[in-house]
Amino acid sequence: MKHKILVIDDELSIRLLLENFLSEDYDVISKCDGVEASEWLEGNLPDLIICDIQMPNMDGYQYLKQVRNRGYTKHTPVIMLSGTDASKERIKCYKLGAQDYLTKPFNPEELDELIKKNLFPIHYAIKW
């Protein structure tokens, strides 16, 4: 059974890119903003979330806070995506509970390694 990854980004091109890149190894669900993703979470549980920061309706910070305050998603790994590489923004994400932060445009190979690190932390470490 494939791990389920929830992708949240208001840019259709990013969602399609991630779906295309990840769908061979993972079950990918895409949502265009935090509100739509929150509604999906009402009846579903992903193994990992990839979330953009700047989105309409509910931004990535608000969404991350909501995910961490829910009992059943409290420990779900979250990788944040952003168009800026500002240290202040990265630190804010970490303080809100994000495991990782990736700047757009990102290297798909780096994203793949971050996903593996978060989904298979023990197995990933053993490969070293």
N, C-alpha and C positions, 0 to 999 in steps of 0.2 A: 504494500500500500504506500502510495506517495505521500510525502509530507505536504501539508496545505500551507501555502503562503498567500497572505492578503497584501495586495499592492494598492496603495492609495496615492493618487496623483491627479491633479486637475488637467495636466497635459496629456492628451490622447496619445501623442507620439511616444511619450515615456511609458505609458501603460502598455501600448502595443509592443514596444521594444522589450520590456520586462517579460510580458507574456510569452513572446517568441523565444527569448533567451532561456527562460526558466521552465517552460512547459514540458520539455522532454524529461526532466528529472523530478518536477514538482507539480502538484495540483495548484494552479494559480487562479486566484479570484481577484478581479480588478474593480475598484470603486473610484469615483471621481472627486470625492471630498470626505471629510470626517463625518458628516451627518449620514451620508449613504453607508459608510463603513460601520458606523455605530448601529444603524438599523440591521445590517447584515450580521453583526456580532450578537444580536438578540437571540438568534437560533443556531449559531455556528461558532466553532472554536478553531482558529488557525494555529499552526505550529510556530509561525513566525510572521511578523508584520514589517513591511517596507513602506514608509510613510514620508511623503513630501512635507515640507514645513509651510510654504506659502501656498494656501488654497483658499477659495471662497467658502463662505458659510461656517466652516469650522477649520481653523488652521491646525497644523501638525502639533503645535504645543498644546492646544486645547484637547486635541484627540489623545495625545500621549497621557495627559493628566487623567482623562476619562478611563483609558485602558488600565492604568495603574490603580485606579480607585475601584475597579470591578474585581470582585473576588476571583472569578474564574479566568481572568486574563492578567492578573497581577504579575505573574512571572513569565508571560509570553515575551520572547525576545523581540525587540523592536530596533530596526535599522532606519535612521532618519536620513532623508535626502534633502539637499539644499543647493540653491544656486550660488550661495556665497560660502567662502571659506573662513568666515570670521570666527576667531577664537571664542568670542563672547557668545555667539550663537551655539557653537559646539558645546561649550560648557553648560549652557542652559539646558540643552537636550540631555546631557549626562545627568544633571541634577534632577531632571524630571523623570529619569529612569530609562533612558535609551541605552542600549548596549553598544551601538556603533553609530557613526555619522559618516556620510559619504557625500562629497561635493559633485554636483553636476557640472559639466559632463563627466561621467564616471567611467572607469575601466571595467567592463563586464567581468573580467577575470578577478579583479579585486572584490567585486560584489559577490562572486561565487565563493571566494575564500571566506568572506565575512559570514555568508549564509552557512557554510559548512562549520565554521568555528562556533556559531550559535546553535545549530541543530545537533551537532555531534562533537561537543567539546572534549570528551574523554578520548574518543577515537582520533580526533584531530591531533591531540597532543601525543598520542602513541606513535603517530607517523614520524614525529621528529626523531 
